Each structure stands twice: as structure tokens, then as C-alpha cells.
Amino acid sequence: MPGDTPLAAIFGCAGHKFTNDEKKFFAERRPMGLILFERNCAEPNQVQDLVSEFRELVGLQDSLVLIDQEGGRVTRLKPPHWRHPPAGGAFVELAALKSLSEADEAARLNANLIGDELIDMGINVDCTPVLDLPQPDADPIIGDRALGTDIDMISALGRAVCDGLLDVGVLPVIKHIPGHGRATVDSHKALPRVDTPLAELIEQDFDPFYRLSDLPVAMTAHVIYEAIDPHAPVTTSPTAIHDIVREQIEFDGLLLSDDLSMKALSGSMTQRAAACLDAGCDIALHCNGDISEMIAVADGVREMSFEALNRWETALNLISSPKRIDKAMELERLEELMAG
């Protein structure tokens, strides 16, 4: 029915509880999802209540609730209430010390344990793994979040992380498609430009995403690739999304923009939101919880398209039969694998 389709947007919120303005906004605009940060997470019951209230407000029990629980530096849920998982680089080190097969097992177990914590609170999307191929002269924003500098290893460990999350009913998000590893500036602060020839990008940076292109959800890179579109970053470039993400990489899953409030993008929030959807993103993501910006983003987006809804349904089908894990046994095995 008209009006029942959710808004093609995901928003953050300011604190541990929704303000009256946030409640009114979510109920009226009905965005597809909510993204949580450390500022929103005090303890498990509080998070579970926040997630449940969001779904009640938007009237959509299958809405997406996201978090960046990568491990290492990018960990929103921290002790004492949650385990602090290792960064992706820890599994790269394990592969060097022992074997890639043991690193794969450890990465999958670690993702199982992360996902099990998330699903208990109603969080059904984890924005990981990072498939970016880092370069020596790049900004350190990726750093040990990456799964190494070898394409085979990145692809294998990335697959293990995705499988581990899907096992327990959580959708992974491969990021930052088609690659953020050459960015010499942090896209939170400025717009990176990459002048590498297209053939080299296809052979190297884009390859891990191609190998995992069957995964259900991806997040774009706020990066300009001169060889593809010298005027716009991937997030707002129809050429980059159509020719590279959809055609060259063959990714046909649900495509999220990276955070629209990052300084890599220009224009008003309304313009940024409209531009990312016009370029081919399925959903606009806005993270900082600023209600005035959220209203502006909502003014720039529309209801989810038929294609986006189909991609969303396909993604949900992958997590329709989650398994329960023996946490103690899996944690013991993970610690055994990670021990030097």
C-alpha cells in the first residue's frame, strides 16, 4: 500500500534513549534502519529496549539495525558488558604465525561470537568486514582494520567473517566498495582522490569485492577515482556505481552509502542524500544523530525502490534460520587459536 514502504534511509540517534523529537521523526518518516554507536550503548538490556522501541516506532519488525563492531579500534560495544574483539589485523598476524586455515577458523569463530551478542539485542547488521587493500602511503584510517595486503588473504578472511556472522543471523556489510585502501586522506575529514590507472584498480583494489560480490550488503567509499569519474566520489557517482560496483564487480546486493555527514561530501544534507540515491545507492546512511541534519536528509530521500526492496528481502532470507552457538566452547577454541 502507498505509504507503507519504508524511507530509503538509515539514521543514528543522540543517546541511550530516544528524545521526543526523535520518536516523532522516526514514527513520521519511517526510515529503513537505525545505526548504533558507543554513545547509544550502555548495557545489553538498554540496547535491546532501544532497538525494540525503534522497530515499534517505524512499524517494521524486519528493519535494519546496524552497528560497526569490527574489533580493535572500531568497536562500539566494549567491556565490561561485551567482549572486545580483536582487529582484523590480528588474523593476518595469525595467518603468518600459523596458517591461513587457522586464521580463517579464528575469524569465523570471532564473527560467530560478535554476531551472537548482537542478535541477542536485536541488532541484525554488522558493518564489517573491511575488504580495502591498504597501500604504504595511505592515510592510517584503514590500518589494522584491513585483512592484510594480499588479495587472496583478504578474500579468504573476509569470507570467513561474513560466514561467521551469517551463521548466527547477522548480515555482514562488505566495505568500502570498490576500495578505500589508496586514500591518502581520511574521508571523515576530506575528500580522497586516487589517480591510479583503472586496469591496476581492477586487478588489485576491486578484486576482493569481486570475489565476495555474492554477499548481501555493501557500503560505498567516499573516494574519487580519477580514472572512473573525476568529478564525484563513488557514493554520488552514477558512473562509478553502475560501471564499477554493479557491472565490473558484479555486486547486486543492497548498497548503502557511507555516512553522509562525513566531510568528504559537499552540498547540503538534502543534496547529499538525493545525490547518493540518484547515483544508484539503495539506502542513504546518516550517522551523527543530529536531528536537524536527519530531517534534511529525510527531505532528500524517497521510499525504497522496488529493486532495493527485493535486495533487502534477499538479504533477510540469508539470515532466516540462524544457529545458536556454544559460546564457552567457541571462545575457548578462539583463544587457543590466537595464542602465540
C-alpha positions in Angstrom: 0.0 0.0 0.0 1.2 3.6 -0.7 2.9 5.0 2.4 3.8 1.6 3.8 7.2 1.4 2.1 10.0 2.5 4.4 12.1 5.5 3.6 15.4 4.7 1.9 17.5 5.9 4.8 19.2 4.7 8.0 19.8 7.2 10.8 21.6 7.4 14.1 20.3 8.8 17.4 21.7 11.0 20.1 21.9 8.9 23.3 20.7 5.9 25.3 17.0 6.8 24.9 15.1 8.4 22.1 14.2 12.0 22.6 10.6 13.1 21.9 11.8 14.8 18.7 13.5 11.5 17.6 10.4 9.5 18.4 8.2 11.9 16.3 10.8 11.8 13.5 11.1 8.0 13.3 7.3 7.5 13.6 6.5 10.0 10.8 9.4 9.4 8.4 9.7 5.6 8.9 13.3 5.1 7.9 14.5 1.6 6.9 17.0 1.4 9.7 18.9 2.6 12.7 22.7 2.7 13.3 24.1 2.5 16.8 27.3 3.9 18.2 29.1 3.8 21.6 27.1 6.8 22.6 23.9 4.7 22.3 25.1 1.6 24.2 25.2 1.5 28.0 24.4 -2.2 28.7 22.6 -5.0 26.9 19.1 -4.5 28.2 19.1 -0.8 27.4 20.3 -1.5 23.8 17.6 -4.2 23.4 15.0 -1.7 24.6 16.2 1.0 22.3 16.2 -1.4 19.3 12.7 -2.7 20.1 11.3 0.8 20.5 12.8 1.8 17.1 11.0 -1.1 15.4 7.8 -0.2 17.2 8.1 3.5 16.1 8.6 2.7 12.4 6.2 -0.3 12.4 8.7 -2.6 10.8 10.0 -5.6 12.7 12.4 -6.5 9.8 14.0 -3.1 9.8 17.8 -3.0 9.7 19.6 -2.2 12.9 23.3 -1.6 12.3 26.5 -1.3 14.3 30.2 -1.1 13.5 31.5 -3.9 15.6 34.7 -4.7 13.6 37.0 -5.2 16.6 40.1 -3.3 17.6 39.8 0.5 17.1 36.3 0.2 15.6 34.4 -1.4 18.4 31.1 0.2 19.7 30.3 -2.4 22.3 33.0 -2.6 24.9 33.8 -4.2 28.2 32.6 -4.8 30.9 29.3 -5.7 29.2 30.7 -7.0 26.0 33.8 -8.8 24.8 36.3 -6.5 23.0 37.1 -8.5 19.8 40.5 -8.2 18.0 41.1 -6.0 15.0 41.2 -7.6 11.5 45.0 -7.3 11.5 45.2 -9.9 14.4 44.0 -12.6 12.0 46.6 -11.5 9.4 49.3 -12.0 12.1 47.8 -15.4 13.0 48.0 -16.5 9.4 51.7 -15.5 9.3 52.5 -17.3 12.6 50.4 -20.4 12.0 48.4 -20.9 8.8 45.7 -19.2 6.8 43.3 -22.1 7.5 43.7 -21.5 11.3 43.3 -17.7 10.8 40.1 -18.4 8.8 38.8 -20.6 11.6 39.6 -17.9 14.2 38.0 -15.1 12.1 34.8 -17.2 11.7 34.6 -18.0 15.4 35.2 -14.4 16.3 32.4 -13.3 14.0 30.2 -16.0 15.5 30.8 -14.6 18.9 30.2 -11.0 17.8 27.1 -11.9 16.0 25.7 -13.9 18.9 26.0 -10.8 21.1 24.4 -8.6 18.5 21.4 -10.8 17.7 20.5 -11.1 21.4 19.9 -7.4 21.4 18.0 -7.3 18.1 20.9 -5.9 16.0 20.9 -7.7 12.7 23.6 -5.9 10.7 27.3 -5.6 11.5 29.3 -3.2 9.2 32.2 -5.5 8.7 34.4 -6.9 7.1 36.8 -4.2 5.7 38.0 -5.5 2.3 40.1 -2.5 1.4 43.6 -3.2 0.1 45.9 -0.8 2.0 48.8 0.9 0.4 52.0 2.0 2.2 51.4 5.8 1.6 47.7 5.7 2.5 46.1 7.5 5.4 46.1 5.3 8.5 42.3 5.4 8.8 42.2 1.8 7.5 45.4 0.5 9.0 44.9 -2.7 11.1 41.2 -2.8 10.2 42.3 -4.3 6.9 42.6 -8.1 6.4 46.1 -7.8 5.1 47.8 -6.7 1.9 47.4 -10.0 0.0 44.3 -10.3 -2.1 43.9 -14.0 -1.5 44.2 -13.5 2.2 41.8 -10.5 2.3 39.2 -12.5 0.3 39.6 -15.6 2.5 39.4 -13.9 5.8 36.6 -11.6 4.6 34.6 -14.6 3.6 35.2 -16.2 7.0 34.0 -13.1 8.8 30.9 -13.0 6.6 30.1 -16.7 7.1 30.6 -16.4 10.8 28.0 -13.5 11.0 25.5 -15.2 8.7 25.7 -18.4 10.7 24.1 -16.7 13.7 21.6 -14.5 11.8 23.6 -11.2 11.3 24.1 -9.6 7.9 27.7 -8.5 7.2 28.5 -5.4 5.2 31.5 -5.5 2.9 33.2 -2.1 2.8 34.2 0.3 1.4 33.3 -0.8 -2.1 35.1 -0.6 -4.5 38.1 0.2 -2.2 39.4 2.8 0.2 42.9 1.5 0.6 44.7 4.1 -1.6 43.1 7.1 0.1 45.8 9.5 1.3 43.3 11.4 3.5 40.7 10.3 5.9 37.3 10.7 4.2 35.8 11.7 7.6 37.9 14.9 7.2 38.4 15.5 3.5 37.7 14.0 0.0 40.3 11.5 -1.1 41.3 11.4 -4.8 43.0 8.4 -6.4 44.8 8.7 -9.7 45.7 5.0 -10.2 45.1 3.6 -13.7 41.8 1.7 -14.0 43.5 -1.6 -15.0 45.5 -1.6 -11.9 42.5 -0.8 -9.7 40.5 -3.7 -11.3 43.4 -6.1 -10.9 44.1 -5.2 -7.3 41.8 -3.0 -5.2 38.5 -4.1 -6.7 39.3 -7.8 -6.7 38.4 -8.7 -3.1 35.0 -7.1 -3.7 34.6 -9.0 -6.9 35.4 -12.3 -5.1 32.8 -11.5 -2.4 30.3 -9.9 -4.7 27.7 -12.6 -3.8 27.4 -11.1 -0.3 24.1 -9.4 0.6 25.1 -5.8 1.6 27.9 -3.4 0.8 28.9 0.2 1.8 30.4 2.7 -0.6 33.7 4.5 -0.4 33.7 8.3 -0.3 36.6 8.3 -2.8 37.1 9.9 -6.2 38.8 7.7 -8.7 40.1 9.9 -11.5 40.0 7.0 -14.0 36.3 6.4 -13.4 34.7 9.8 -12.5 37.0 12.8 -11.8 34.1 14.9 -10.6 32.3 12.8 -7.9 33.2 10.2 -5.2 31.8 6.7 -5.7 28.9 7.4 -3.3 27.4 10.1 -5.6 28.7 8.9 -8.9 26.3 7.1 -11.3 29.2 6.1 -13.4 31.2 4.5 -10.6 28.2 2.7 -9.1 26.8 1.4 -12.5 30.0 0.7 -14.3 32.2 -0.4 -11.5 30.1 -1.6 -8.5 27.3 -3.2 -10.4 29.0 -4.2 -13.7 32.7 -4.7 -13.2 32.5 -6.0 -9.6 29.1 -7.6 -10.3 27.7 -6.7 -6.9 23.9 -6.9 -7.0 23.2 -6.7 -3.3 21.8 -3.9 -1.1 24.1 -0.9 -1.5 24.4 1.6 1.4 26.1 4.9 1.2 28.9 5.6 3.7 27.9 8.2 6.3 26.6 11.3 4.6 27.8 13.6 7.4 31.5 12.9 6.6 33.4 15.9 5.3 34.4 14.1 2.0 31.0 15.1 0.7 29.8 18.5 -0.3 26.5 20.2 -0.6 23.6 20.3 1.9 22.5 17.1 3.7 19.4 17.1 1.5 21.5 17.4 -1.7 23.9 14.6 -0.5 21.0 12.3 0.3 19.4 12.8 -3.1 22.7 12.5 -4.9 23.6 9.2 -3.4 20.2 7.6 -4.3 20.3 9.2 -7.8 23.7 7.7 -8.3 22.4 4.2 -7.5 22.8 3.6 -3.8 19.8 1.8 -2.4 19.9 3.5 1.1 21.3 6.7 2.4 23.2 6.4 5.7 23.4 9.3 8.2 25.2 8.6 11.5 25.8 11.6 13.8 22.3 11.8 15.4 21.9 15.5 14.7 18.1 15.8 14.4 18.2 18.9 12.2 20.5 17.1 9.8 18.4 14.0 9.9 15.3 16.0 8.9 17.3 17.5 6.0 18.5 14.0 4.8 14.9 12.7 5.0 13.8 15.6 2.8 16.3 14.4 0.2 15.4 10.7 0.1 12.4 8.7 -1.1 10.7 5.5 -0.3 12.8 2.4 -1.1 12.7 1.3 -4.7 11.3 -2.0 -5.9 14.8 -3.2 -6.7 16.1 -2.1 -3.2 13.2 -3.9 -1.5 14.0 -7.1 -3.4 17.6 -6.8 -2.4 16.6 -6.3 1.2 14.3 -9.3 1.1 17.1 -11.4 -0.4 19.4 -10.3 2.4 16.9 -11.2 5.1 16.4 -14.7 3.6 20.1 -15.4 4.3 19.6 -14.9 8.0 16.1 -16.5 8.3 17.4 -19.7 10.0 20.2 -18.7 12.5 22.0 -21.2 14.6 22.8 -21.0 18.3 26.4 -21.4 19.3 28.1 -22.8 22.4 29.8 -19.5 23.4 32.1 -21.1 26.0 33.3 -23.7 23.6 33.8 -21.3 20.7 35.6 -18.7 22.9 37.9 -21.4 24.3 38.8 -22.6 20.7 39.3 -19.0 19.6 41.7 -18.2 22.5 43.5 -21.5 21.7 44.0 -20.4 18.1 45.0 -16.8 18.9 47.6 -17.9 21.5 51.2 -17.5 20.2 
